[in-house]
């Protein structure tokens, strides 16, 4: 292999780190297959619509492995193959029904959705994914299948496949004749789901590439042909090859639009191999050593399984090694789906979370483990976990696998990802921008009072995390869940209070000046019920004290925001400000 260089190691032991284990296997396999050549890892994405967070696993898995290989000093290229020469299959929700006239055309020949600045459908959906991958520090070599096919790059491979069409048909026929997924009437049974999505929108997220559902070329009545031309008149693939001559490469086809013609395939660049032949052809053409695949490719007759035989028997190549990766779900899917008409994309996630956090969610789970990405309140807990891990990293107490996942999230072989200089707790930032409705001066006032000994002097110290929290509040939190501080005291509630409740408010107000910081107010609000019960402020709470604390907190929330719950009270008090707190709580 190429000479190694000194690079920082990530994990001390491959026993605890799935990325290192795969890197070991890929390096060994590459040395066996093609010693001295760059190692090729691959992903495939179909820009038939929004490329969602489930599809991101198709990219993140080989990215992490390729990056580890680069860290070890080997030359490694990560190919992202854009399946933009696939057929346009259906008009998605929210698009003018007239787009149905383009069904069957290559994605690059379909006009972009209304209002788009991009030249075609494929480019419209590729662009935000490319931008998101760049923000996440994912280095890749993009390959447009439209460019490859229309430039004639695959011409020899196409002619080779046509010459060996009977052999290909025989491989495919092994699965057609033994198809256990058909009922007695011959109808295809519904695919058995590997993991159960929780709702209809998540079912959409679980769908594989559109290419995976294409036919295998057996639909024609004049024999088997693994090549599907796009009609030169209507541009659609509603075509049937009627004859082919191996010697002259003369091919005749007819189209459902009524057009028919005879062309020389050695000069023809307006068509593509059917999916179950196209994928293994590319494995051999690119020399792919590592490529994962989704659970939709795990059935016996799937394109992955069949492709493994076709790449060996027809193209003289080898199938990549790589895992089947599991489903990625969304917490908060219902709201996102109803508001956007689809499942969230990496670009959507990067609006509400920083790139290292999103990377971490994929790096910390083995590919065969499913997980969820939070768009709802759970995002606060996710950030709490991330910050706790960062503290362990600083203290040197993190477990090896956790430290490895953190390293892969925060840096690549090329360097560190941008980060927030002063990463304050996400839930606190969200509460502050919620209460201040994003008012910069008010936000800075509150953040500067969190820690008087080390005040925040500029909001730039807290960005981009502050901006992500603000975006989350504004796009993912329902209006009825937003915090609205009272303008005037609730005089009716204040007048109804008993002496114990009035005393608790007096103790709180008396302690505001001496406890005006996040830590100080935390001590104060938890300490008031303790003082009333005759305990010291630092006493451990009894079950009875916990009941009294909950009742005190509910009273404060009602007087400040008109609800029984809300943002954490110390943050809320800081946000409201001492003068306004006195106005609203004075009994």
ABEGO torsion letter per residue (X at the ends): XBBBBBBBBABABAAABAAAAAAAAAAAAAAAABBGBBBBBBBBBBAABBBBAAAAAAAAAAAAAAAAAAAAGBBBBBBBBBBAABBBABBBBGBBAAAAAABGBBAAABBBBBGBABABAAAAAAAAAAAAAAAAGBBBBBBBAAAAAAAGAAAAAAAAAAAAAAAAAAAAAAAAAABAABBAAGBBBBBBBABBBABAAAAAAABBBAAAABBAGAABAAEBBABBBBBAAAGBAABBBABBBAAAGBBBBBBAAGBBBBBBAAABABEBBBAAAAAAAAAAAAGBABBBBBAAAABAABAAAAAAAAAAAAAGBBBBBEBBBBBBBBBGAAAAAAAAGBBBBAAAAAAABBAAAAAAAAAABBAABBBBBBABAAAAAAAAAAAAAAAAAAAGABBAAAAAAAAAAABBAAEBBBBBABBBBAAAAAAAAAAAGGBAAAAAAAAAAABAABBBABAAAAOAAAAAAAAAAAAABBAAABBBBBABBBAAAAAABBAAAAAAAAAAAAAAAAABBAAAAAAAAAAAAAAAAGBBAABBBBAAAAAAAAAAAAAAAAAAAGBABEBBAAAAAAAAEAAAAAAAABX
